[in-house]
Amino acid sequence: MTNDNAVMQSLASDLGWPSYQQSTVERWKGDQHSLQQDYIAEEVPISLIYNGVPHVVMLATPTNLEEFALGFSITEGIIKSPQELLSARVYNRSNGIEVQIKIPENRFQCLADKGRNLTGRTGCGLCGASTLQQAIRQPAPVNDGLTITAKDLTSALAEIKQRQSLNQLTGSVHAAAWAVPGQGILDIREDVGRHNALDKLIGFLLRTGKDLSAGFVIVTSRASYEMVQKTAWVGITLLAAISAPTGLAIRLANEAGLTLIGFARDDQHVVYTHPQRLTHNNYLI
């Protein structure tokens, strides 16, 4: 496990509102008692404001918020390309953080017409949607994409445990990781909300112009429908989750042509949809 001081130093640049706090806790093991310093992940209200109008408040880890703004804006269908996010400025307030986002007027008008609610809980995947059509958006079918080996998947699963700096301190945040066959995990983002972590990762990949057909995503959570929706929305073709998928996630992945893998732990996994992208012992399933 990474040394605590090294982890804290690596997170220091992210601290505006802190991403974690320290607290003295009573620790019990059987009848043995001790006082210890513990690290506790923070969740902060993040208000996403488009063209001066509040759109949604998400509870999130206060890191990588410009990437979060881009990823959220794309995967929620608010903008169509990274270039349409004209600016994203982060302002610390006494009761949370505001992200002031500027988008083209035609996109803003479409957003204003949707009539969104303004609160999204940490685990909420609806992000303030007020209609069924907004909540369950069908992504366009993904392309053929890549083929990976079971070894690629297993290696990335082993690596992700060592790359979660904030989770190593707190034990309470999710991660979304970008892996490329033969190269392992190249990028990772963490957040108290699983879909927030994925939006941050997608925002980073889009901002830096990564080839989204060249890799796959691993998430340290269940594969709920919004995780599939967000992944397929940007054309990523394979999503592996450490926990189970939901029925809606499986149906959405099947319709979008996405390879969905669940219970991906160590050298075990379950392939739920489009297994042709994963090979085992040089045998194409």
Stockholm file with secondary structure:
# STOCKHOLM 1.0

chainA/1-285         MTNDNAVMQSLASDLGWPSYQQSTVERWKGDQHSLQQDYIAEEVPISLIYNGVPHVVMLATPTNLEEFALGFSITEGIIKSPQELLSARVYNRSNGIEVQIKIPENRFQCLADKGRNLTGRTGCGLCGASTLQQAIRQPAPVNDGLTITAKDLTSALAEIKQRQSLNQLTGSVHAAAWAVPGQGILDIREDVGRHNALDKLIGFLLRTGKDLSAGFVIVTSRASYEMVQKTAWVGITLLAAISAPTGLAIRLANEAGLTLIGFARDDQHVVYTHPQRLTHNNYLI
#=GR chainA/1-285 SS CCCHHHHHHHHGGGCSSCSEEEEEEEEEETTEEEEEEEEEECCEEEEEEETTEEEEEEEECSSSHHHHHHHHHHHTTSCSSGGGCCEEEEEEETTEEEEEEECCHHHHHHHHTTCCCSEECTTCSSTTCCSHHHHSCCCCCCCCCCCEEHHHHHHHHHHHHHHCHHHHHHSCCEEEEEEETTTEEEEEEEESSHHHHHHHHHHHHHHTTCCTTSCEEEESSCBCHHHHHHHHHTTCCEEEESSCBCHHHHHHHHHHTCEEEEEEETTEEEEEECGGGEEETTEEC
#=GC SS_cons         CCCHHHHHHHHGGGCSSCSEEEEEEEEEETTEEEEEEEEEECCEEEEEEETTEEEEEEEECSSSHHHHHHHHHHHTTSCSSGGGCCEEEEEEETTEEEEEEECCHHHHHHHHTTCCCSEECTTCSSTTCCSHHHHSCCCCCCCCCCCEEHHHHHHHHHHHHHHCHHHHHHSCCEEEEEEETTTEEEEEEEESSHHHHHHHHHHHHHHTTCCTTSCEEEESSCBCHHHHHHHHHTTCCEEEESSCBCHHHHHHHHHHTCEEEEEEETTEEEEEECGGGEEETTEEC
//
